Amino acid sequence: MESHHLMVPVKTFNVVLIKPSHYDDNGYVIQWERSAIPSNSLAALYGIAMDCARRRVLGENVHIHVDVYDETNSLIPVKKIIRKIKKGVGGLVALVGVQTNQFPRAVDLGTLFLSADISVVIGGFHVSGCFSMLPEIPTEIQAALDKGLKLFAGEAEGHLEEVLRDAHMGTVKPVYNFLTDNPPLHNTPVPFLPVNIVKKTFRRLASFDAGRGCPFQCSFCTIINVQGRQSRWRSADDIELLVRENLKQGIWRFFITDDDFARNKGWEDILDRLIQLREGEGLPLSLAIQVDTLCHKIPRFIEKAVRAGCYNIFIGLETLNPDSLAGAKKRQNKIWEYRSMLQAWKNHGCTTVAGYIIGFPNDTPERIAQDIDIIKRELPVDMLEFFCWTPLPGSEDHKNLYLRRVEMDSDMNNYDLEHVTTTHPKMSRAEWQQTYRMAWKQYYTFDHFETLMRRAAAKGQSVVKVMFFLLCFYGSISLEGIHPLEGGAFRRKVRGMRRPGLPKESPFIFYPGRLWEFLTKPIQWSFLAWKLNRIRRRVENDPRKLEYTDLALTPSTENSDQNLDLTNTYAEYIPINGIAGPRPGPAPSLPIHSPSS
């Protein structure tokens, strides 16, 4: 007897992952043809969503289709997404990796989909940080809930499928809170983005987190209160898998987004595997990592990192002032170790980028200017990234100010580390903001550009790469008025994509303005590149370039360091012959955060 099987048609459930940008001071979304930094949150969520699709978590007859957008380099086709979801058996829009400054834009984007009766969930550090640290729901998050937006706090591994099932059934909960469940990362879906997304970043740069969690206690940090202080790391097998998958699509440059890769307990196994891929199999591999200021004390770390292809190093110096470091509980930063640490990376041909914060309690315009001069003369760091002291939700310091009802800016869009968002004991808000702007101008001068390139040439660094970094950093600030971390190539602006509440500009004003930008910005960038290239050629054509030395390159020893301005300015904190001078009590703790922290 012949049996017949009823064929059940496969239906499509659409999942749309969006990494939102944020608004500039004129209310336009910050977007580029190519952005500078990839979003690892987007890569992580895409990997998890694709794993859910492969496992058919909504049933054998439901196909999960995943679309992914990074708004920093893509226009979000809202109407197209709505039409696509309506054609299937439902869908979900997830706004992922939403930082505090991106929360207003995320809410505005989400509202557009809500109006079409599509479920929208917002996750990321702002939501997770607020739920982790605050005793009550803050105003902006409650307003989002009142609109009908849903919230996700914590990490998505092992939990996304629950949200997808609820969305498929039409029963999405207002809040998903998984902050108490930080999953192990071994054998979990690895971060991944298709090449059409990765190619929209500079140099086709992808990203992955090799681990999560940080053992330190910095009071300005949100990481430890969202991802925890216990190190969790991916296996070397998982890292090899994601590298090979990216190599198949021509991607070989990566930003490892661990807050401090040197404290990832699996760092050596991971680096050993990457070394095998790079040296043993001859695979191309270039990595950027974030580390702390004592990483050079870890045996074999720098040597193996370099062999694995780590030539771009991000470091949170934060400040030269030990009082400020103690007040922020960043006691792992020893200013007397800064020179030897930076020289260790420099001696291996690496390019270093350091974060520096403007606005610690003891800061004044004069002290900031003095410390920047010391850095330029005595520390062999390549790039400095300046940040305004900012109370980011999710940090211990933000919680303390919140509970004390200290005045803080109510507009989350301003929490981008470029705007002053609270008061300072020694500077007015205007003075503080001006000090931040002047810090960029003081460090990034053409005289110092030549010094940096001469140091690079003397130490075997790529002078071209240092020139490129200088072009990006200085150009972003001086020509675009945007922090390098939010920079990119060829700014996009859409007249209709202005922040709600601001008027749409007249086409007779907007389009002539845009035309002027199209005509003048390439000329300005080209002229800057020409000036930098002239310096590069002068440096590289100098027959004595390998003989160049200066105070920053002079090997750091206890005796030689005693004559430095750094040592003399902060002598009471720096141990000489193993003995440090008297130490005053720590300064008041105030909220600071930088991406390098």
FENCOR-V700455 format. One record per residue. N is the residue number from 1. RES is the residue in one letter. NEAR is the number of other ideal C-beta (glycine too) atoms within 12 Angstrom. Layout:
n=N res=RES near=NEAR
n=N res=RES near=NEAR
This chain:
n=1 res=M near=3
n=2 res=E near=4
n=3 res=S near=5
n=4 res=H near=6
n=5 res=H near=6
n=6 res=L near=7
n=7 res=M near=8
n=8 res=V near=11
n=9 res=P near=11
n=10 res=V near=17
n=11 res=K near=21
n=12 res=T near=24
n=13 res=F near=38
n=14 res=N near=37
n=15 res=V near=45
n=16 res=V near=43
n=17 res=L near=48
n=18 res=I near=45
n=19 res=K near=44
n=20 res=P near=44
n=21 res=S near=45
n=22 res=H near=40
n=23 res=Y near=36
n=24 res=D near=31
n=25 res=D near=20
n=26 res=N near=22
n=27 res=G near=27
n=28 res=Y near=29
n=29 res=V near=36
n=30 res=I near=39
n=31 res=Q near=34
n=32 res=W near=32
n=33 res=E near=20
n=34 res=R near=27
n=35 res=S near=39
n=36 res=A near=37
n=37 res=I near=41
n=38 res=P near=43
n=39 res=S near=45
n=40 res=N near=40
n=41 res=S near=42
n=42 res=L near=47
n=43 res=A near=42
n=44 res=A near=43
n=45 res=L near=45
n=46 res=Y near=43
n=47 res=G near=39
n=48 res=I near=40
n=49 res=A near=41
n=50 res=M near=28
n=51 res=D near=28
n=52 res=C near=37
n=53 res=A near=26
n=54 res=R near=16
n=55 res=R near=18
n=56 res=R near=20
n=57 res=V near=28
n=58 res=L near=35
n=59 res=G near=20
n=60 res=E near=14
n=61 res=N near=17
n=62 res=V near=29
n=63 res=H near=25
n=64 res=I near=38
n=65 res=H near=29
n=66 res=V near=37
n=67 res=D near=35
n=68 res=V near=41
n=69 res=Y near=36
n=70 res=D near=44
n=71 res=E near=41
n=72 res=T near=40
n=73 res=N near=38
n=74 res=S near=33
n=75 res=L near=25
n=76 res=I near=35
n=77 res=P near=20
n=78 res=V near=29
n=79 res=K near=16
n=80 res=K near=18
n=81 res=I near=34
n=82 res=I near=24
n=83 res=R near=17
n=84 res=K near=26
n=85 res=I near=31
n=86 res=K near=18
n=87 res=K near=16
n=88 res=G near=27
n=89 res=V near=25
n=90 res=G near=32
n=91 res=G near=40
n=92 res=L near=46
n=93 res=V near=43
n=94 res=A near=50
n=95 res=L near=47
n=96 res=V near=49
n=97 res=G near=43
n=98 res=V near=49
n=99 res=Q near=42
n=100 res=T near=42
n=101 res=N near=38
n=102 res=Q near=41
n=103 res=F near=44
n=104 res=P near=37
n=105 res=R near=41
n=106 res=A near=47
n=107 res=V near=37
n=108 res=D near=39
n=109 res=L near=42
n=110 res=G near=40
n=111 res=T near=25
n=112 res=L near=30
n=113 res=F near=39
n=114 res=L near=27
n=115 res=S near=18
n=116 res=A near=23
n=117 res=D near=17
n=118 res=I near=36
n=119 res=S near=35
n=120 res=V near=45
n=121 res=V near=44
n=122 res=I near=53
n=123 res=G near=50
n=124 res=G near=44
n=125 res=F near=45
n=126 res=H near=45
n=127 res=V near=48
n=128 res=S near=42
n=129 res=G near=42
n=130 res=C near=41
n=131 res=F near=34
n=132 res=S near=32
n=133 res=M near=35
n=134 res=L near=28
n=135 res=P near=11
n=136 res=E near=13
n=137 res=I near=23
n=138 res=P near=28
n=139 res=T near=19
n=140 res=E near=33
n=141 res=I near=35
n=142 res=Q near=19
n=143 res=A near=22
n=144 res=A near=36
n=145 res=L near=26
n=146 res=D near=16
n=147 res=K near=24
n=148 res=G near=23
n=149 res=L near=37
n=150 res=K near=35
n=151 res=L near=42
n=152 res=F near=44
n=153 res=A near=40
n=154 res=G near=33
n=155 res=E near=37
n=156 res=A near=40
n=157 res=E near=32
n=158 res=G near=23
n=159 res=H near=31
n=160 res=L near=41
n=161 res=E near=29
n=162 res=E near=28
n=163 res=V near=41
n=164 res=L near=40
n=165 res=R near=25
n=166 res=D near=26
n=167 res=A near=38
n=168 res=H near=32
n=169 res=M near=19
n=170 res=G near=16
n=171 res=T near=15
n=172 res=V near=31
n=173 res=K near=22
n=174 res=P near=26
n=175 res=V near=27
n=176 res=Y near=32
n=177 res=N near=25
n=178 res=F near=28
n=179 res=L near=28
n=180 res=T near=15
n=181 res=D near=19
n=182 res=N near=30
n=183 res=P near=27
n=184 res=P near=22
n=185 res=L near=37
n=186 res=H near=20
n=187 res=N near=16
n=188 res=T near=31
n=189 res=P near=34
n=190 res=V near=36
n=191 res=P near=47
n=192 res=F near=37
n=193 res=L near=44
n=194 res=P near=27
n=195 res=V near=20
n=196 res=N near=18
n=197 res=I near=36
n=198 res=V near=37
n=199 res=K near=25
n=200 res=K near=36
n=201 res=T near=36
n=202 res=F near=32
n=203 res=R near=27
n=204 res=R near=28
n=205 res=L near=34
n=206 res=A near=46
n=207 res=S near=41
n=208 res=F near=47
n=209 res=D near=44
n=210 res=A near=49
n=211 res=G near=41
n=212 res=R near=40
n=213 res=G near=32
n=214 res=C near=36
n=215 res=P near=25
n=216 res=F near=30
n=217 res=Q near=22
n=218 res=C near=40
n=219 res=S near=39
n=220 res=F near=48
n=221 res=C near=43
n=222 res=T near=41
n=223 res=I near=41
n=224 res=I near=34
n=225 res=N near=35
n=226 res=V near=38
n=227 res=Q near=40
n=228 res=G near=27
n=229 res=R near=21
n=230 res=Q near=20
n=231 res=S near=30
n=232 res=R near=29
n=233 res=W near=33
n=234 res=R near=40
n=235 res=S near=24
n=236 res=A near=28
n=237 res=D near=21
n=238 res=D near=30
n=239 res=I near=40
n=240 res=E near=31
n=241 res=L near=24
n=242 res=L near=41
n=243 res=V near=39
n=244 res=R near=22
n=245 res=E near=29
n=246 res=N near=38
n=247 res=L near=26
n=248 res=K near=15
n=249 res=Q near=20
n=250 res=G near=17
n=251 res=I near=35
n=252 res=W near=28
n=253 res=R near=29
n=254 res=F near=46
n=255 res=F near=37
n=256 res=I near=46
n=257 res=T near=36
n=258 res=D near=42
n=259 res=D near=41
n=260 res=D near=44
n=261 res=F near=46
n=262 res=A near=43
n=263 res=R near=34
n=264 res=N near=40
n=265 res=K near=25
n=266 res=G near=32
n=267 res=W near=35
n=268 res=E near=25
n=269 res=D near=25
n=270 res=I near=40
n=271 res=L near=37
n=272 res=D near=23
n=273 res=R near=32
n=274 res=L near=40
n=275 res=I near=29
n=276 res=Q near=24
n=277 res=L near=30
n=278 res=R near=29
n=279 res=E near=19
n=280 res=G near=15
n=281 res=E near=16
n=282 res=G near=12
n=283 res=L near=23
n=284 res=P near=20
n=285 res=L near=36
n=286 res=S near=31
n=287 res=L near=41
n=288 res=A near=39
n=289 res=I near=46
n=290 res=Q near=41
n=291 res=V near=44
n=292 res=D near=40
n=293 res=T near=43
n=294 res=L near=28
n=295 res=C near=38
n=296 res=H near=33
n=297 res=K near=19
n=298 res=I near=25
n=299 res=P near=12
n=300 res=R near=19
n=301 res=F near=32
n=302 res=I near=35
n=303 res=E near=22
n=304 res=K near=30
n=305 res=A near=40
n=306 res=V near=33
n=307 res=R near=27
n=308 res=A near=41
n=309 res=G near=31
n=310 res=C near=41
n=311 res=Y near=34
n=312 res=N near=37
n=313 res=I near=46
n=314 res=F near=43
n=315 res=I near=46
n=316 res=G near=44
n=317 res=L near=44
n=318 res=E near=47
n=319 res=T near=45
n=320 res=L near=42
n=321 res=N near=37
n=322 res=P near=37
n=323 res=D near=28
n=324 res=S near=40
n=325 res=L near=39
n=326 res=A near=31
n=327 res=G near=35
n=328 res=A near=42
n=329 res=K near=29
n=330 res=K near=43
n=331 res=R near=24
n=332 res=Q near=31
n=333 res=N near=38
n=334 res=K near=27
n=335 res=I near=42
n=336 res=W near=34
n=337 res=E near=30
n=338 res=Y near=42
n=339 res=R near=40
n=340 res=S near=29
n=341 res=M near=38
n=342 res=L near=40
n=343 res=Q near=31
n=344 res=A near=32
n=345 res=W near=41
n=346 res=K near=39
n=347 res=N near=25
n=348 res=H near=28
n=349 res=G near=29
n=350 res=C near=42
n=351 res=T near=41
n=352 res=T near=50
n=353 res=V near=40
n=354 res=A near=40
n=355 res=G near=40
n=356 res=Y near=45
n=357 res=I near=45
n=358 res=I near=45
n=359 res=G near=49
n=360 res=F near=44
n=361 res=P near=31
n=362 res=N near=32
n=363 res=D near=38
n=364 res=T near=23
n=365 res=P near=26
n=366 res=E near=16
n=367 res=R near=27
n=368 res=I near=41
n=369 res=A near=21
n=370 res=Q near=23
n=371 res=D near=40
n=372 res=I near=36
n=373 res=D near=23
n=374 res=I near=32
n=375 res=I near=40
n=376 res=K near=32
n=377 res=R near=26
n=378 res=E near=34
n=379 res=L near=45
n=380 res=P near=42
n=381 res=V near=44
n=382 res=D near=44
n=383 res=M near=42
n=384 res=L near=43
n=385 res=E near=44
n=386 res=F near=43
n=387 res=F near=40
n=388 res=C near=44
n=389 res=W near=52
n=390 res=T near=43
n=391 res=P near=43
n=392 res=L near=49
n=393 res=P near=44
n=394 res=G near=40
n=395 res=S near=42
n=396 res=E near=35
n=397 res=D near=42
n=398 res=H near=41
n=399 res=K near=30
n=400 res=N near=25
n=401 res=L near=31
n=402 res=Y near=28
n=403 res=L near=16
n=404 res=R near=18
n=405 res=R near=9
n=406 res=V near=21
n=407 res=E near=15
n=408 res=M near=35
n=409 res=D near=27
n=410 res=S near=15
n=411 res=D near=23
n=412 res=M near=40
n=413 res=N near=37
n=414 res=N near=29
n=415 res=Y near=39
n=416 res=D near=36
n=417 res=L near=38
n=418 res=E near=37
n=419 res=H near=32
n=420 res=V near=31
n=421 res=T near=39
n=422 res=T near=33
n=423 res=T near=24
n=424 res=H near=34
n=425 res=P near=19
n=426 res=K near=23
n=427 res=M near=28
n=428 res=S near=16
n=429 res=R near=23
n=430 res=A near=14
n=431 res=E near=22
n=432 res=W near=33
n=433 res=Q near=25
n=434 res=Q near=22
n=435 res=T near=35
n=436 res=Y near=38
n=437 res=R near=26
n=438 res=M near=22
n=439 res=A near=35
n=440 res=W near=33
n=441 res=K near=21
n=442 res=Q near=28
n=443 res=Y near=39
n=444 res=Y near=35
n=445 res=T near=21
n=446 res=F near=20
n=447 res=D near=15
n=448 res=H near=31
n=449 res=F near=33
n=450 res=E near=29
n=451 res=T near=33
n=452 res=L near=45
n=453 res=M near=39
n=454 res=R near=33
n=455 res=R near=39
n=456 res=A near=41
n=457 res=A near=35
n=458 res=A near=29
n=459 res=K near=33
n=460 res=G near=21
n=461 res=Q near=36
n=462 res=S near=23
n=463 res=V near=35
n=464 res=V near=22
n=465 res=K near=29
n=466 res=V near=44
n=467 res=M near=37
n=468 res=F near=29
n=469 res=F near=40
n=470 res=L near=39
n=471 res=L near=36
n=472 res=C near=39
n=473 res=F near=36
n=474 res=Y near=34
n=475 res=G near=34
n=476 res=S near=36
n=477 res=I near=32
n=478 res=S near=27
n=479 res=L near=27
n=480 res=E near=30
n=481 res=G near=21
n=482 res=I near=33
n=483 res=H near=34
n=484 res=P near=37
n=485 res=L near=35
n=486 res=E near=35
n=487 res=G near=37
n=488 res=G near=34
n=489 res=A near=26
n=490 res=F near=21
n=491 res=R near=34
n=492 res=R near=28
n=493 res=K near=30
n=494 res=V near=24
n=495 res=R near=23
n=496 res=G near=19
n=497 res=M near=30
n=498 res=R near=22
n=499 res=R near=25
n=500 res=P near=19
n=501 res=G near=12
n=502 res=L near=19
n=503 res=P near=14
n=504 res=K near=17
n=505 res=E near=21
n=506 res=S near=11
n=507 res=P near=13
n=508 res=F near=11
n=509 res=I near=15
n=510 res=F near=23
n=511 res=Y near=16
n=512 res=P near=15
n=513 res=G near=21
n=514 res=R near=22
n=515 res=L near=15
n=516 res=W near=15
n=517 res=E near=23
n=518 res=F near=17
n=519 res=L near=12
n=520 res=T near=15
n=521 res=K near=26
n=522 res=P near=18
n=523 res=I near=15
n=524 res=Q near=21
n=525 res=W near=26
n=526 res=S near=16
n=527 res=F near=18
n=528 res=L near=30
n=529 res=A near=23
n=530 res=W near=16
n=531 res=K near=24
n=532 res=L near=32
n=533 res=N near=23
n=534 res=R near=19
n=535 res=I near=32
n=536 res=R near=32
n=537 res=R near=19
n=538 res=R near=21
n=539 res=V near=31
n=540 res=E near=26
n=541 res=N near=14
n=542 res=D near=19
n=543 res=P near=11
n=544 res=R near=13
n=545 res=K near=24
n=546 res=L near=17
n=547 res=E near=13
n=548 res=Y near=26
n=549 res=T near=20
n=550 res=D near=21
n=551 res=L near=26
n=552 res=A near=37
n=553 res=L near=30
n=554 res=T near=24
n=555 res=P near=19
n=556 res=S near=30
n=557 res=T near=16
n=558 res=E near=20
n=559 res=N near=13
n=560 res=S near=19
n=561 res=D near=30
n=562 res=Q near=18
n=563 res=N near=17
n=564 res=L near=29
n=565 res=D near=25
n=566 res=L near=36
n=567 res=T near=30
n=568 res=N near=17
n=569 res=T near=23
n=570 res=Y near=34
n=571 res=A near=22
n=572 res=E near=20
n=573 res=Y near=30
n=574 res=I near=28
n=575 res=P near=21
n=576 res=I near=19
n=577 res=N near=10
n=578 res=G near=8
n=579 res=I near=12
n=580 res=A near=18
n=581 res=G near=16
n=582 res=P near=10
n=583 res=R near=19
n=584 res=P near=15
n=585 res=G near=11
n=586 res=P near=23
n=587 res=A near=26
n=588 res=P near=24
n=589 res=S near=32
n=590 res=L near=41
n=591 res=P near=47
n=592 res=I near=47
n=593 res=H near=44
n=594 res=S near=43
n=595 res=P near=39
n=596 res=S near=43
n=597 res=S near=46
